[in-house]
Amino acid sequence: MQTSDIYSPVHTLSLPLLTNKGIQLDVKRDDLIHPFVSGNKWRKLKYIVQKANRENRNHFVTFGGAWSNHILATACLSAQIGYKSTAYIRGEKVQNPVLQLCETFGMTLKYTDRESYRDKKNIYNEFHMNDPQALFIDEGGYSHEAAQGCEEIMMELDQHYDHIFCACGTGATLAGIAKGAESYQPEALIHGVPVLKNGAFISDSVFQLYPSIKEVTLHLQYHFGGYGKTKPELIDFIKNFCSKTGILVEPVYTGKVFFAVMDLINKGYFKRGDKVLIIHTGGLTGFLGKYKLFAG
Ligand SMILES: *Cc1c(COP(=O)(O)O)cnc(C)c1O
């Protein structure tokens, strides 16, 4: 997993709103890195794999909901590098295309009631404590290694931006971007759009990973009801955006950050001449869980 192996170009959008407001809006296409080890999940696993290699562990044990992009990424990557993978899925047994892909990549799935799921370390200790090959990976991959992988996104940019945005679930990606920006995008303001309700905790998870980070700006009003929740306004936005740009965004993560940036542009949040970058963190299988909302 070398950075030089990946394909993640920057594309400049051309839309009437951007011309009217005099804004340059670029997209870092991490969604193009891989169909399943997608976007920030590739970034987040890169140094976790190195850690596993160092410690001679070849069995990833991780956690998530039934539509988790992180679990799918872990399943596919494990298959690529010849590792075993086990995932504890929150809630009762269900079937869906994402879990089916995980099993097809050879992952073992264990369904866990919501109560026991809360204590992930306990589950790990109970079932994997005596397995010297096992490596605990937290929900969503949240870790120092994950943030370290995301720092490299900033290193790959060849222009300076005034504002850089990403969608946030655990905040590890935002933390890495903010850290990487200290060296490579020193003028940029770093913004996060939490996709869950009460997303203010994201600043704590950023500072927990990097206590030295001075400032990130969170936009808390774009969660559309919470994690995995949508509103017709978001679906309409996504349909329109995808049909005007050919870039696919989905309702769980990237649809919310693109909506937020377009809304902020509309409201005059940026200055004429500002250069704005959105990190497209991938995760397009989120679309599969919501495709019915796009009908009609
Ligand atoms: C997991 C995910 C995120 C959230 O990343 P965090 O590091 O947990 O904040 C954002 N976008 C997509 C597409 C994701 O799959």
The ligand as a Gaussian input file, in Angstrom:
#p B3LYP/6-31G(d) Opt

LIG

0 1
 C      -16.428000       6.329000       7.444000
 C      -16.701000       7.478000       6.543000
 C      -16.560000       8.815000       6.962000
 C      -16.248000       9.196000       8.383000
 O      -14.903000       9.106000       8.693000
 P      -14.411000       9.343000      10.195000
 O      -12.952000       9.236000      10.125000
 O      -15.004000       8.209000      11.013000
 O      -14.915000      10.637000      10.670000
 C      -16.755000       9.822000       6.033000
 N      -17.112000       9.529000       4.759000
 C      -17.292000       8.265000       4.335000
 C      -17.715000       8.040000       2.949000
 C      -17.087000       7.197000       5.210000
 O      -17.281000       5.937000       4.770000

